[in-house]
Amino acid sequence: MRPVDLARRHGLSTQAVRNYEDGGIIPPAQRSRTGYRNYTATHAAGLAAYLALVPAFGYSTSRRIMHAVTGGRLDEALEYVDDGHCLLARDRHTLRTVEAALSHLGSFAPATPSGNSAPYSVSAPYSIGELARHLVLDPATLRAWERAGVLAPQRDPRGHRQYFAQDVRDAELAHLLRRGGRPLDTIATVLRELREAGSPEALTRTLEGWRRDLRSRGTAQLHAAGQLSTYLDSLDASTRTGSPSEYRSASRNAR
């Protein structure tokens, strides 16, 4: 097929198709005796695979996958796909962790350093020792949490740490998650999301959008897998139909 035919099939410009060919996304086109490009069903399958990969794995990873497949390096391509699946699984795990943590936020009512039952006042912050005693922890643990990004206390003019109401809430939530076996990097992510959202209610809305995004990525990866499989089948079939040598080489190396 002509470049314009392949371009129209995918809603692209002919220049975009040539760019994908020049960039190694799809194999080199066959050439007529007069030098005109002639694309085949294999090119169409490759282009469809790349366009399906982009929303599933992003531009950079999708290019790497296509370079590897088109170049006959199937194991390398599959490693990139596996990495994308692992990243999605980690994001889902983090989402579940944050959602589970949110269910505990309403029970947090930090006491004042003096032990009074009055609401905690931001004008009377905890020192690191007071917070450690409140949580029944060693101050060194709080310092380690700070280095890991779990806590972010302010400092007074003398450089002493000050833990206000939100810091105490974060520390209590971190303590809860640590007791549940959560690693510090995951806890840091939970608390970062909470701080950026501003409130549990705002974070709940953020998580709803996050879940939609993860669902879209998951379904996009399913679709991309089908398109990529079709491209691999087309490359393999080209070895049985006398297609150009670059197809035969790619398919032979991929198997």
Secondary structure, DSSP 8 states (H G I E B T S, - for coil): --HHHHHHHTT--HHHHHHHHHTTSS---EE-TT--EE--HHHHHHHHHHHHHHHHH-HHHHHHHHHHHHTT-HHHHHHHHHHHHHHHHHHHHHHHHHHHHHHHHTT-----TT--SS---TTS-B-HHHHHHHHT--HHHHHHHHHTTS---EE-TTS-EEB-HHHHHHHHHHHHHHHTT--HHHHHHHHHHHHHH-SHHHHHHHHHHHHHHHHHHHHHHHHHHHHHHHHHHHHHHHTTTT--HHHHHHHHHH-
